[in-house]
């Protein structure tokens, strides 16, 4: 089978171009940019809270020995943990720290969901654009009934457009959306594990921070 016969630039332009334009019209630019940037995360390992939990435990030992003020000198890469420790240094209580972490987690979840919805929307649009290409090809075929050579080219556009729509939706857009959704769910659940130890640290250190 000669697969090069399945290459049709006109059908590709209709399906790919139509899907891109429709996606741009449906989603905010910020969400589209976020969806594009999220592709880089597809090959990362799933989120693992264990290193962060170990880091929190180490910070708890530092605070126990030297006081909550000592946490201000720690260099923390994770933004959520860093924000929680900064709040603890400022004397925030356990409930306030837990609420801070929850807001950060929910905000991150909303951003991840926005990226997922862009890819899911593209998966819905691609078959529709394939159907548009099919209709364009059929219209050209009926318009050139007296020219057998032209009919063949028009029918090629009609059939390959449907093929491209199905391939883009099922081999590109849907798999990306599914993997991003799974990664977002894993991170959301994993980050929830940080609430308890950081809130406990805040409750323990809040009286000392106020006394200081």
SULBELDA-V993147 format. One record per backbone hydrogen bond with DSSP energy under -1.0 kcal/mol. CO is the residue of the C=O (numbers start at 1). NH is the residue of the N-H. Records with the same first field share a line. If there is no record, write none. Layout:
CO: NH + NH
//
This chain:
2: 5
3: 6
4: 7
8: 12
9: 13
10: 14
11: 15
12: 16
13: 17
14: 18
15: 19
16: 20
17: 21
18: 22
19: 23
20: 24
21: 25
22: 26
23: 27
28: 32
29: 33
30: 34
31: 35
32: 36
33: 37
34: 38
37: 40
38: 41
39: 42
41: 44
49: 53
50: 54
51: 55
52: 56
53: 57
54: 58
55: 59
56: 60
57: 61
58: 62
59: 63
60: 64
61: 65
62: 66
63: 67
67: 70
68: 71
69: 72
70: 73
71: 74
78: 82
79: 83
80: 84
81: 85
82: 86
83: 87
84: 88
85: 89
86: 90
87: 92
88: 91
93: 97
94: 98
95: 99
96: 100
97: 101
98: 102
99: 103
100: 104
101: 105
102: 106
103: 107
104: 108
105: 109
106: 110
107: 111
108: 112
109: 113
110: 114
111: 115
112: 116
113: 117
114: 118
115: 119
116: 120
117: 121
118: 122
119: 123
120: 124
121: 125
122: 126
125: 129
126: 130
127: 131
128: 132
129: 133
130: 134
131: 135
132: 136
133: 137
134: 138
135: 139
136: 140
137: 141
138: 142
139: 143
144: 147
147: 151
148: 152
149: 153
150: 154
151: 155
152: 156
153: 157
154: 158
155: 159
156: 160
157: 161
158: 162
159: 163
160: 164
161: 165
162: 166
163: 167
164: 168
165: 169
166: 170
167: 171
168: 172 + 173
169: 174
172: 176
173: 177
174: 178
175: 179
176: 180
177: 181
178: 182
179: 183
180: 184
181: 185
182: 186
183: 187
184: 188
185: 189
186: 190
187: 191
188: 192
190: 193
191: 194
192: 195
194: 198
195: 199
196: 200
197: 201
198: 202
199: 203
200: 204
201: 205
202: 206
205: 209
206: 210
207: 211
208: 212
//
